[in-house]
Amino acid sequence: MPWPEKTASDRDVAGRNGGGAAGEAPPVRVIRHVWIPLADGTRLAARIWMPAGAEAEPRPVILEYIPYRKNDATAIRDNSLHARFATAGYVAVRVDMRGSGDSDGQMQDEYAPLELSDGAEVIEWLSKQPWCDGNVGMIGKSWGGFNGLQIAALRPPALKAIVTVCSTDDRYADDVHYTGGALIASEMLPWASTMFAYNARPPDPAVVGEGWREQWFRRMAETPPYGQEWLTHQARDAYWKHGSVCEDYSAIEAAVLAVGGWYDSYCGAVLRLLEGLDAPARGLIGPWAHNYPHQGVPGPAIDFHEEVVRWFDHWLRGRDTGVMDEPALRAWMPEWAAPGTDTEERPGRWVAEDSWPSPRIEYRPYPLAGGVLGARAEDADAPVPLRSDVAIGAYGGSWLQFGDVAGQFMAQGADDGLSHTYTSSPLDTRVEVLGQPTVTLRVSADRPAALLAVRLCDVAPDGSSRLITRGLLNLTHRDGHEHPSPLEPGVPYEVTVPLLPTAHAFGSGHRIRVSVSASYWPLAWPSPEPTTVTLLPGGPSALHLPVRPARAEDADLRPYGPPLPDLPAPLTRRLSEPARTIEHDTVRGRITITLDQGGEDFTDLTDGAYRRAGAVDRFSLTEGDPGATLVECERTEEIGRGDWHTRIVTYSRMTADATAFSLSDSLTAYEGGEQVFHRTWNATIPRRGV
């Protein structure tokens, strides 16, 4: 592209080094809209943060490539990242994917081949611009972290390094659709519902021109509800293998900085990438939920910009920043905190391992028998029946957490009381763990399909129980996720349940607890029919903990600075607090959990463009009647400016009987208060052991 002309809608941003003396050019110029042409004629919409002097001295580019609308939905977050990168001398570029924001086309699914090839084209285009020196890096959280890895596996020549945050290498085993072969009821439909509403949002007439309405209607009519496709693939087939870089780690040659948080369900990908990649890699796991670390909750948040710039300075500019001389993994080691007392800050310290897997970490077995963790051979044991139709899990918070209190777990005593627990004696000495715990059990079931939910808890001397990590296993997936096989009723099986990787310091005097149940609502969709899973005595039942010895060098680790404030931008946002309520009809045995994700009211003061959004999810289960299980999701999206106003309203519903799932998604659109579009999509999808 020729050097973009500065327009009235562009703006200057003073960076860390200030705007300089009178008459001196400010360090960053924001170019609010640029078209990136693709080979098939499609145009993608981009926003650019341009450092001063790039006209005379081309710079490396940092790209973020996501479907969340640069104009409004992520505008404040984008500014928090990219303005700082530009003050460090990088051209920072934020691109809306095909079918999102003002970009042309439709987006048919997550991580489709066209999305990835488009991304590779964008990188090539960027590398050839007069303000780019030919070197490109990618950064992204969640979706942008996923496709950063996936595009790196395509090896576009200009892509030298990536920073992938809260992402995964395995789309089936480690995302919001399935875990352990179990359907994640609290996330699959809610996420599909969110994308259903997002994909229906209109492009901006001020950018697209007169064709905006035609493009909007085409999006609404031709973009499918994603949940129907995801439910069609209930095992780990070719659909999920596409975009799962664990299929061939060697395809990635770009250097990878993998970042996550212990409150985020994707944290395990950091460890697997460090173990599997041949490319240069480093890992960072903080105490955070699904956030960028400079916005990390619970804290402490860090100056993430400095870490990213050090990484890209090394790989894009050839500067010796020391990043490859540091330990392979930096991680937060959390201490005990009573549930609910650490919603903003998690006590703990930073630790490190020089390599991963670390030869210093030892998997220590704790035998399970007779309700005792660390049982002795003479401890009595007996069969324990677990019913699948009991409402257990209401106090487990969300599977995918964003740091808000409504999504965090609560004290586990109520769920422990409905589960079978194995609890240790008070610990004589402190036990620190770092890695992925597993629990091996000997079980049988009275139906062909069943599941297990396993939680690891820290029990304080006062008896309060704190969730440390958890895992699910659909027992038809006991031998792997590609070829599930039904259970033979009454036959004993030895199964191992992997828990989410974690770090935690169990203090002296505390007790370690494993809690086991055959249901976990609303995280796991219930078994097809009422089922009893029996924990059987004998065999190798045990918790295996990755125990980490102390490391003296941790005291001398390079400290992280506090996060920098966002640079000024003419953007405002008001948020309402999320809320979670639990209703229990004790007569009908029905429990309903409602998660109001809170509202957002955003305005761009440059031109008055606004976005208002809301989301509510309801999860209902009736004990003894899995056919009455229900998930409902409501979404609203309002986009407008001046006398232009649009509103999207969606409703999604998911139920199931013993043989099939039923989904219904309705979309209604309004322009200026008048209904202009309505359609409902219905689908019935057979259950295959889920």
C-alpha positions in Angstrom: 0.0 0.0 0.0 1.2 3.5 -0.6 2.0 5.5 2.5 -1.4 6.3 4.0 -2.5 9.9 4.0 -3.3 11.4 7.4 -7.0 12.2 7.7 -9.2 14.0 10.2 -10.1 10.6 11.7 -6.5 9.7 12.4 -5.1 10.7 15.7 -1.8 11.2 17.5 -0.9 9.3 20.7 1.8 10.4 23.0 3.8 7.5 24.3 6.0 6.5 27.2 8.6 9.1 26.0 6.0 11.8 25.8 5.0 14.0 22.8 8.2 16.0 22.8 8.7 19.8 22.6 6.4 22.1 20.7 6.4 21.4 17.0 8.0 17.9 17.5 6.1 15.1 15.9 4.3 12.8 18.4 5.7 9.3 18.5 2.6 7.4 17.3 -0.1 8.0 14.7 -3.3 5.9 14.7 -4.6 5.2 11.3 -8.2 4.2 12.1 -9.0 2.4 8.9 -6.9 0.7 6.2 -8.0 -1.9 3.6 -5.8 -5.0 3.1 -6.6 -6.6 -0.3 -6.5 -10.4 -0.7 -5.9 -12.4 -3.9 -9.6 -13.3 -4.3 -10.7 -9.7 -4.2 -11.8 -9.7 -0.5 -10.8 -6.7 1.5 -9.9 -7.0 5.2 -10.3 -4.0 7.5 -7.3 -3.0 9.6 -6.2 -0.3 12.2 -2.6 0.7 12.4 -0.5 2.3 15.1 2.4 3.9 13.3 5.5 5.0 15.1 7.1 8.3 14.1 9.9 7.9 11.6 8.6 4.7 10.0 8.4 6.6 6.6 12.2 7.0 6.6 13.2 3.9 8.6 11.0 0.8 8.0 10.1 -1.1 11.2 9.1 -4.7 12.1 5.3 -5.2 12.3 3.3 -6.8 15.2 0.0 -8.2 14.0 -3.2 -9.2 15.9 -5.7 -11.0 13.7 -9.1 -11.6 15.3 -12.9 -11.5 14.6 -14.0 -9.1 17.3 -14.4 -5.7 15.6 -11.6 -3.2 15.8 -14.1 -0.3 15.8 -15.8 -1.0 19.0 -15.8 -4.5 20.7 -12.0 -4.6 21.3 -11.1 -1.0 20.7 -10.1 -0.2 24.3 -8.1 -3.5 24.6 -6.5 -2.9 21.2 -5.3 0.5 22.3 -3.9 -0.9 25.6 -1.7 -3.2 23.5 -0.8 -1.7 20.3 -0.2 2.0 21.2 2.5 0.8 23.6 4.1 -1.4 20.9 4.2 1.6 18.6 5.9 3.7 21.2 8.6 0.9 21.3 9.1 1.5 17.6 6.9 -1.3 16.1 4.2 -0.8 13.5 1.2 -2.4 15.3 -1.6 -3.7 13.1 -5.0 -5.0 14.2 -7.0 -6.8 11.5 -10.6 -7.9 11.5 -10.9 -11.4 10.0 -13.1 -12.1 6.9 -16.7 -11.8 7.8 -16.2 -9.6 10.9 -16.2 -5.9 11.6 -15.9 -4.0 8.3 -14.2 -6.8 6.5 -15.8 -8.5 3.5 -17.2 -12.0 3.4 -18.7 -14.5 5.8 -17.0 -16.4 8.6 -18.2 -20.0 8.4 -16.4 -21.5 11.5 -13.5 -21.1 13.9 -10.1 -21.6 12.4 -11.3 -22.6 9.0 -8.6 -23.1 6.3 -9.6 -19.9 4.6 -9.1 -17.9 7.9 -5.6 -19.3 8.1 -4.7 -18.7 4.5 -6.1 -15.2 4.7 -3.8 -14.6 7.7 -0.8 -15.8 5.8 -1.7 -13.4 3.0 -2.0 -10.5 5.4 1.5 -11.3 6.7 2.9 -11.3 3.2 1.1 -8.0 2.4 2.4 -6.4 5.6 6.0 -7.5 4.9 5.9 -5.7 1.5 4.7 -2.3 2.7 7.2 0.6 2.6 7.0 1.0 6.4 7.8 -2.7 7.1 11.4 -4.0 7.2 10.2 -7.4 6.1 9.9 -8.9 9.6 6.5 -9.7 11.2 5.4 -11.0 14.6 2.0 -12.1 15.7 0.3 -11.7 19.1 -3.1 -12.8 20.2 -5.2 -14.0 23.2 -7.7 -16.8 22.9 -8.8 -16.8 19.2 -5.8 -14.7 18.2 -3.5 -17.0 20.2 -5.0 -20.1 18.5 -4.6 -18.8 15.0 -1.1 -17.4 15.7 0.0 -21.0 16.3 -1.9 -22.3 13.4 -0.6 -19.6 10.9 2.9 -20.2 12.2 2.5 -23.8 11.2 1.9 -22.6 7.6 5.4 -21.0 7.8 4.8 -17.7 6.1 8.4 -16.5 5.4 8.0 -13.1 7.0 6.6 -14.5 10.3 9.6 -14.8 12.7 8.0 -15.0 16.1 4.7 -15.1 17.9 3.2 -14.5 21.3 0.3 -16.8 22.0 -1.8 -16.1 25.1 -4.5 -18.3 26.6 -4.6 -20.6 23.6 -4.3 -24.3 22.8 -2.5 -26.8 20.7 -5.4 -29.3 20.8 -8.8 -28.1 19.6 -10.7 -31.2 20.8 -9.1 -32.0 24.2 -8.4 -28.5 25.3 -11.0 -25.9 24.3 -14.6 -24.9 25.2 -16.4 -27.7 23.4 -15.2 -31.0 25.0 -12.8 -32.0 27.7 -12.0 -35.6 28.6 -14.5 -36.5 25.9 -17.3 -34.9 28.0 -19.4 -32.1 26.5 -18.7 -28.8 28.3 -22.3 -27.7 28.9 -21.3 -24.4 30.5 -19.3 -23.3 27.5 -20.2 -25.0 24.2 -23.6 -23.4 23.6 -22.8 -20.1 25.3 -19.7 -19.6 23.1 -21.7 -20.7 20.0 -24.4 -18.3 21.0 -21.9 -15.4 21.4 -20.4 -16.0 18.0 -23.9 -16.3 16.5 -24.6 -12.8 17.7 -21.2 -11.4 16.9 -21.4 -12.7 13.3 -24.7 -10.9 12.8 -23.3 -7.5 13.6 -23.3 -5.0 10.7 -20.4 -3.4 9.0 -20.1 0.4 9.5 -21.7 2.4 6.7 -19.1 5.2 7.3 -16.4 2.7 6.3 -18.1 0.3 3.9 -20.4 2.8 2.1 -23.9 2.2 0.6 -23.4 -1.6 0.4 -23.3 -2.0 4.1 -26.9 -3.2 4.4 -26.6 -5.9 1.7 -23.4 -7.1 3.3 -25.2 -7.2 6.7 -28.1 -9.2 5.5 -25.8 -11.7 3.7 -23.9 -12.2 7.0 -27.1 -12.9 8.9 -28.5 -15.3 6.2 -25.4 -17.2 5.4 -23.4 -17.5 8.6 -24.4 -20.7 10.4 -24.8 -21.2 14.2 -21.5 -22.9 15.0 -22.9 -25.2 17.8 -24.5 -27.5 15.3 -21.2 -28.3 13.6 -19.4 -28.8 16.9 -22.0 -31.2 18.1 -21.7 -33.2 14.9 -18.1 -34.0 15.9 -18.3 -35.7 19.3 -15.0 -37.5 19.0 -11.5 -36.3 18.0 -11.8 -36.6 14.2 -10.3 -34.8 11.3 -12.4 -31.7 12.0 -10.7 -31.2 15.3 -7.3 -32.3 14.2 -7.3 -29.4 11.7 -5.8 -26.4 13.5 -4.5 -28.6 16.3 -0.8 -27.9 16.1 0.0 -30.8 18.4 -0.5 -33.0 15.3 2.8 -31.8 14.1 4.8 -29.5 16.4 7.7 -29.5 14.0 5.7 -27.5 11.4 6.2 -24.4 13.6 9.6 -22.7 13.0 8.8 -19.2 14.4 9.9 -18.6 18.0 7.0 -19.0 20.4 6.4 -17.2 23.7 3.4 -19.1 25.2 1.5 -17.3 28.0 -1.3 -18.4 30.3 -2.9 -18.2 33.7 -3.7 -20.9 36.3 -7.3 -19.6 36.5 -7.6 -20.2 32.7 -8.5 -23.6 31.4 -6.0 -23.3 28.6 -2.9 -23.1 30.9 -1.8 -26.6 30.1 -1.0 -25.7 26.5 2.0 -23.6 27.7 3.5 -26.8 29.2 2.8 -29.0 26.2 4.2 -26.4 23.8 7.4 -26.2 25.8 7.7 -29.9 25.7 6.7 -30.5 22.0 8.1 -27.6 20.0 11.4 -27.8 18.1 11.3 -24.1 17.6 12.7 -21.7 20.3 10.1 -21.3 23.0 9.6 -19.9 26.5 6.6 -20.1 28.8 4.9 -17.8 31.3 2.0 -18.8 33.5 0.6 -16.3 36.0 -2.2 -16.4 38.5 -4.6 -14.9 35.9 -7.8 -15.9 34.3 -8.5 -15.6 30.6 -6.8 -12.2 30.3 -3.7 -10.5 28.9 -1.2 -10.3 31.7 -1.2 -6.5 31.9 -4.9 -6.8 32.6 -4.5 -10.0 34.6 -7.1 -10.9 37.2 -6.6 -12.1 39.9 -3.3 -10.3 40.2 -0.6 -9.5 40.4 -0.8 -8.1 36.8 2.6 -7.3 35.2 4.1 -5.0 32.6 3.4 -7.4 29.8 4.4 -4.9 27.1 8.0 -5.1 28.3 8.0 -8.9 28.0 6.5 -8.8 24.5 8.9 -6.1 23.3 11.9 -8.0 24.7 10.7 -11.1 22.9 10.1 -9.4 19.5 13.3 -7.2 19.9 15.3 -10.5 20.1 13.6 -12.3 17.2 12.5 -9.4 14.8 15.3 -6.9 15.4 18.2 -9.2 16.3 18.9 -7.6 19.6 20.4 -9.5 22.5 17.7 -9.0 25.2 18.6 -12.1 27.2 15.2 -13.8 26.7 16.8 -17.0 25.6 19.2 -17.0 28.6 16.3 -17.1 31.1 14.5 -20.2 32.4 12.2 -22.0 30.0 9.2 -21.6 32.3 8.3 -18.8 34.7 5.2 -19.6 36.8 3.3 -18.2 39.8 3.3 -20.5 42.8 0.0 -19.7 44.6 -0.4 -20.0 48.4 -3.5 -20.8 50.3 -6.2 -18.2 50.4 -9.7 -18.8 51.8 -12.2 -19.0 48.9 -13.5 -15.6 48.0 -10.6 -13.7 49.6 -8.4 -13.6 46.6 -10.7 -12.4 43.8 -8.4 -9.4 43.0 -4.9 -10.6 44.2 -3.7 -14.2 44.6 -0.9 -14.6 47.2 2.2 -16.4 46.0 5.6 -16.0 44.4 7.3 -16.4 41.0 9.2 -19.6 40.4 11.1 -21.0 37.4 12.2 -24.2 35.8 15.3 -24.2 33.5 13.7 -26.8 31.2 10.3 -28.4 30.7 9.5 -31.2 31.5 11.7 -30.4 34.5 13.8 -33.3 35.8 13.4 -31.8 39.2 9.7 -32.5 39.5 8.7 -35.9 40.8 5.3 -37.5 40.4 4.4 -38.7 43.9 1.6 -41.3 44.3 -1.0 -41.0 47.1 -3.0 -44.2 47.3 -6.8 -43.8 47.6 -8.9 -46.2 49.7 -11.6 -46.0 52.4 -12.0 -42.2 52.0 -8.3 -41.7 52.8 -5.7 -40.1 50.6 -2.4 -41.6 51.3 -4.1 -44.8 52.4 -2.1 -47.8 53.9 -2.6 -51.3 52.7 -4.5 -52.2 55.8 -7.0 -49.4 55.4 -10.5 -50.8 54.8 -12.1 -50.2 51.5 -15.5 -51.0 50.0 -17.4 -50.3 46.8 -18.9 -46.8 46.6 -21.8 -46.1 44.3 -22.0 -42.6 42.6 -25.2 -41.5 40.9 -25.2 -39.5 37.7 -28.4 -37.7 38.4 -27.3 -35.7 41.5 -26.8 -31.9 41.1 -23.2 -31.5 42.0 -21.0 -28.7 40.7 -23.0 -25.5 41.3 -20.1 -24.1 43.3 -17.5 -24.7 40.7 -17.7 -21.4 38.9 -17.1 -21.3 35.2 -14.9 -23.5 33.2 -13.6 -20.5 31.2 -13.0 -17.7 33.6 -12.4 -14.0 32.9 -11.5 -12.9 36.4 -14.9 -11.6 37.4 -16.2 -12.8 40.7 -19.3 -14.4 39.2 -17.1 -16.8 37.2 -14.9 -17.8 40.0 -15.4 -20.9 42.1 -16.8 -20.8 45.6 -16.0 -22.8 48.8 -16.2 -26.5 47.9 -17.8 -27.9 51.0 -21.3 -28.3 49.5 -20.0 -30.1 46.4 -17.6 -32.2 48.5 -20.5 -33.3 50.7 -22.4 -34.7 47.7 -19.2 -36.5 46.3 -17.1 -39.3 47.5 -13.9 -37.8 49.0 -10.5 -39.1 49.9 -8.7 -36.8 52.4 -5.2 -36.9 53.7 -4.1 -36.5 57.3 -2.8 -33.0 58.1 0.5 -32.5 56.3 3.7 -32.5 58.4 5.6 -30.4 55.8 4.7 -28.1 53.0 4.1 -29.7 49.5 4.4 -27.6 46.4 3.1 -28.9 43.1 3.7 -27.8 39.5 2.4 -29.7 36.5 -0.5 -32.0 35.7 -2.0 -34.2 38.4 -3.8 -37.4 37.5 -6.1 -39.7 39.4 -6.3 -43.4 38.6 -9.5 -45.3 39.7 -11.0 -48.7 39.4 -14.6 -48.4 38.4 -17.7 -50.1 36.9 -21.0 -48.7 35.6 -24.5 -50.1 35.1 -25.0 -48.3 31.7 -23.0 -48.1 28.5 -22.2 -44.4 28.9 -21.1 -42.6 32.1 -18.6 -39.9 33.2 -16.4 -39.1 36.1 -15.6 -35.7 37.6 -12.6 -35.4 39.8 -11.5 -32.4 41.9 -8.3 -31.7 43.8 -8.9 -29.5 46.8 -6.8 -27.9 49.6 -8.6 -28.3 53.0 -7.5 -25.8 55.6 -7.3 -26.6 59.4 -10.7 -24.9 59.8 -12.3 -27.3 57.3 -12.8 -24.9 54.4 -12.2 -26.6 51.1 -10.6 -24.7 48.2 -10.6 -25.9 44.6 -7.1 -26.3 43.1 -7.8 -28.1 39.8 -10.3 -30.6 38.3 -10.8 -32.9 35.3 -13.6 -34.8 33.5 -13.6 -38.1 31.8 -16.3 -39.5 29.6 -15.8 -43.2 30.3 -16.5 -44.2 26.7 -13.3 -42.3 26.0 -11.2 -44.3 28.5 -8.9 -45.6 25.8 -8.6 -42.4 23.8 -10.8 -39.7 22.1 -10.7 -40.9 18.5 -12.5 -44.2 18.9 -14.9 -44.2 21.9 -16.3 -47.5 23.0 -19.3 -48.2 25.2 -18.9 -49.6 28.6 -19.9 -53.2 29.4 -22.2 -52.9 32.4 -20.8 -54.5 35.5 -17.3 -54.9 34.1 -14.4 -53.3 36.1 -12.2 -50.8 34.3 -9.0 -49.1 35.4 -9.2 -45.5 34.2 -7.0 -42.4 34.6 -8.5 -38.9 34.8 -6.0 -36.1 33.9 -6.7 -32.9 35.8 -6.0 -29.5 34.5 -2.3 -28.5 35.1 -1.8 -26.4 38.1 0.6 -24.9 40.7 -0.1 -24.7 44.4 1.6 -24.8 47.7 -0.2 -27.1 50.3 0.8 -25.7 53.6 1.8 -27.6 56.7 -1.3 -28.6 58.7 -3.5 -28.5 55.6 -5.0 -31.6 54.0 -5.1 -32.8 50.4 -8.5 -33.9 49.2 -9.7 -35.7 46.0 -13.4 -35.5 45.4 -15.1 -37.9 42.9 -18.6 -37.7 41.4 -20.5 -39.1 38.4 -22.0 -35.7 37.6 -20.7 -32.1 37.5 -23.4 -29.6 36.5 -23.2 -27.3 34.6 -19.7 -28.0 33.4 -20.5 -31.5 32.1 -23.6 -32.5 30.1 -25.2 -35.4 32.1 -25.0 -39.0 31.0 -27.8 -40.1 28.5 -29.8 -41.9 31.2 -29.6 -42.2 35.0 -26.4 -44.2 35.7 -24.6 -45.5 38.7 -20.8 -45.5 38.6 -19.2 -47.7 41.3 -15.7 -47.0 42.7 -14.2 -50.4 43.3 -11.8 -51.4 46.0 -8.4 -52.8 45.1 -6.2 -52.0 42.2 -3.9 -49.0 41.7 -6.3 -46.2 42.8 -4.2 -43.2 43.5 -3.6 -39.5 43.1 -0.3 -38.7 41.3 1.0 -35.2 42.2 3.8 -33.4 40.4 5.8 -32.4 43.5 8.3 -29.6 43.0 11.3 -29.1 45.4 12.3 -25.6 46.3 14.8 -23.8 44.1 17.1 -21.3 45.7 17.6 -19.4 42.4 13.9 -18.3 42.4 14.8 -15.6 44.9 17.0 -14.0 42.2 14.6 -14.1 39.3 14.3 -10.9 37.3 11.3 -9.1 38.7 8.3 -8.1 36.6 7.3 -4.5 36.6 3.7 -3.3 37.3 1.4 -2.8 34.3 1.7 0.6 32.6 -1.4 2.7 32.3 -3.2 2.8 28.9 -2.2 5.6 26.7 -4.9 8.3 26.1 -7.6 7.5 23.6 -11.0 9.0 22.9 -12.8 5.9 24.0 -15.2 5.3 26.9 -16.8 2.2 28.3 -19.2 1.5 31.2 -19.5 -2.1 32.5 -22.1 -3.6 34.8 -21.0 -6.3 37.1 -21.6 -10.0 36.1 -23.8 -12.0 38.5 -24.4 -15.7 39.2 -27.5 -17.0 41.0 -28.4 -20.5 42.0 -32.1 -21.5 42.4 -32.9 -24.9 43.9 -36.5 -26.2 43.7 -36.2 -28.9 46.4 -39.7 -30.2 45.6 -39.0 -30.9 41.9 -35.3 -31.6 42.5 -34.5 -28.9 39.9 -31.5 -26.6 40.0 -31.1 -23.6 37.8 -27.9 -21.6 37.6 -28.2 -18.2 35.9 -25.1 -16.3 34.8 -25.6 -12.7 33.8 -22.4 -11.8 32.1 -23.0 -8.1 32.7 -23.6 -5.3 30.2 -21.2 -3.1 28.2 -21.7 0.4 26.9 -18.9 1.7 24.6 -18.6 4.9 22.8 -15.9 6.2 20.4 -15.8 9.9 21.1 -14.1 10.6 17.7 -17.3 10.0 15.7 -19.9 9.0 18.3 -20.0 5.3 17.2 -21.3 3.1 20.0 -21.8 -0.5 21.0 -24.1 -1.8 23.8 -24.1 -5.5 24.6 -25.6 -8.0 27.1 -25.5 -11.8 27.7 -27.4 -14.1 30.0 -27.0 -17.9 30.3 -29.3 -20.3 32.2 -28.4 -23.9 33.0 -31.2 -26.2 34.4 -31.0 -29.8 35.6 -33.6 -32.0 37.2 -32.4 -34.8 39.4 -33.4 -38.2 38.1 -34.5 -36.8 34.7 -31.5 -36.1 32.3 -34.1 -35.5 29.5 -35.1 -32.3 31.3 -31.6 -30.8 31.1 -31.6 -27.4 29.5 -29.2 -24.7 28.5 -30.5 -21.3 27.3 -28.5 -18.3 26.0 -29.7 -14.8 25.3 -27.5 -12.2 23.5 -28.1 -8.6 22.5 -25.8 -6.4 20.4 -26.5 -2.7 19.5 -24.3 -0.9 17.1 -24.9 2.6 15.9 -23.9 6.2 15.5 -26.2 9.3 15.3 -29.4 8.4 13.6 -28.1 5.0 12.5 -29.1 2.3 14.9 -29.1 -1.5 14.7 -29.9 -4.2 17.2 -29.3 -7.9 17.2 -31.2 -10.3 19.5 -30.4 -14.0 19.6 -31.8 -16.9 21.6 -30.2 -20.3 21.7 -31.5 -23.4 23.4 -30.1 -26.9 23.8 -31.8 -30.0 25.2 -31.2 -33.8 24.9 -32.9 -37.1 25.4 -31.1 -40.4 25.6 -30.4 -40.6 21.9 -30.0 -37.1 20.5 -29.3 -33.4 21.2 -31.7 -30.8 20.0 -30.6 -27.2 19.2 -32.5 -24.2 18.3 -31.0 -20.8 17.4 -33.1 -17.7 16.5 -31.8 -14.4 15.2 -33.9 -11.2 15.1 -32.4 -7.9 13.7 -33.7 -4.4 14.0 -32.8 -1.2 12.2 -34.0 2.1 13.6 -36.5 0.2 15.8 -38.1 -1.8 12.9 -37.6 -5.5 12.6 -35.8 -6.2 9.4 -34.7 -9.9 9.7 -35.8 -13.0 11.5 -34.7 -16.6 11.1 -34.6 -19.8 13.3 -32.2 -22.7 12.8 -33.2 -26.1 14.3 -31.1 -29.3 14.4 -31.3 -32.8 15.9 -27.9 -34.5 16.3 -27.5 -38.1 17.5 -25.6 -38.7 20.7 -22.5 -40.9 20.3 -21.5 -41.9 23.8 -21.6 -38.2 25.0 
